[in-house]
Amino acid sequence: MTLLTVLVFPTGGALAEVRPPIDCVSPTLQAEITAATAGDTIVIVDGSTCTGNFTVNKLLTIQAETATGATLDGNGVDGAAVMEVTGGGDLTLQDLTVTGGVNSAGDGGGIRISTAAVTLVRTTVTANSASNGGGIWSDGTLDITDSFITNNTATLGGGGLQNINGGDVTVTNTEITGNDAEHGGGVLNNGAGAPNPSTMVLTDSLVSTNTATGAVPGDPAGGGGIYNFSFPLETANADLTLTGTVVDGNTSAEGAAGIRNEDGTVTIDGSTVTSNTASGSGGGIRTSGVMTVTGSDISENTATS
C-alpha cells in the first residue's frame, strides 16, 4: 500500500497535511501535536496505545487509520484529563478510545474542553473519573456522533458528561451507559456560570443504566440518566432537547431516576422514558421547570414516594 501525503489549505491559508501514521512511541502523540500545523490530521496506527495526558490548542484531527481504532490512555495517573482542548482549540477525534483518565480534584477525566471545540466521531470514552464530568467536561462546543460514553464516574456531577458555563452540546446516535455520579449519573446540563443557556440536544441516542448515587445535604440530587440544572434558580438557563431518544434503566438514590429538570427548560419529542427506578419521587421524570412532551412514551418507571 502506498501512503499519500495530502496537502490542504485551512482557513487563513496555512499549509496543512495528513501526517504519516505514528505508533505513539517515536514520535509520541504530544510531540506530533506540537509539531503539527493548524489543520493537520494526525493518524495513529490501528491497535496502538498512546499513553499520557495530551493538550491541543489548535485546529487538528486525530484519528486511527481505520474503524479498527486506536487508544488514548491516561494510565490512571491522577491530575489531568487524558485530552485537554483549550485556548480556542478545535479538535476532531475519530475511531479512538479515550480511557484511563483520573482527575480527582478537577473537571474532566477523559476529555476536558475549555473555551474550545471538540467533535467526536465513532469514539468511545470509557473508564475515566473526575470531580465533575467523569467522561467529558465542557464549557465550549461539543458534537458527538456514533459514539459511546460508558462506565465513567464523577464524585459530584455528570458521570458521563457535564456541560456548563453556556456550553453547547449536540449528541447524535450515541450511547451514554453505565456511568455514575452523585447527581446527573449519565449527563449533567449545568446552567451555572454564564449569562447564555447551557444547551444540550440529544437525537436518536440512548441514555441507559446510569446511576445518581445521592448528594450531601444542600447539593443538587437525582437525575440518574439526565440532570438539567438551572443556576441561579431565578433564571431558566439550562436548555435540554430530546428527539427520538431512549432514557431507560437508570437509577437514583434521591429521586428523578430518568430525567430531573430543576428550573430549566426541557423539550421531549418522539422519545421513550421507561423502566427507571428511584428511591424518592419521580421514577421517570421530576420537573420544577418548563417541560414540553409530545409523541413520547413515559411508562413503567418506579419511585418509592
Sequence and secondary structure as in RCSB ss.txt:
>XXXX:A:sequence
MTLLTVLVFPTGGALAEVRPPIDCVSPTLQAEITAATAGDTIVIVDGSTCTGNFTVNKLLTIQAETATGATLDGN
GVDGAAVMEVTGGGDLTLQDLTVTGGVNSAGDGGGIRISTAAVTLVRTTVTANSASNGGGIWSDGTLDITDSFIT
NNTATLGGGGLQNINGGDVTVTNTEITGNDAEHGGGVLNNGAGAPNPSTMVLTDSLVSTNTATGAVPGDPAGGGG
IYNFSFPLETANADLTLTGTVVDGNTSAEGAAGIRNEDGTVTIDGSTVTSNTASGSGGGIRTSGVMTVTGSDISE
NTATS
>XXXX:A:secstr
      EE  TTS  EEB   B SSSS HHHHHHH  TT EEEE TT EEES EEE SEEEEEESSTT EEEE T
T BTB SEEE TT EEEEESEEEE  EEEEEE SSEEESSSEEEEES EEES EEEE SSEEESSEEEEES EEE
S EEEEE SSEEE TT EEEEES EEES EEEE SSEEEE TT SS EEEEEES EEES EE    TTS  B SS
EEEE SSTTS  EEEEEES EEES EETTS SSEEEESSEEEEES EEES EESSS SSEEESSEEEEES EEES
 EE  
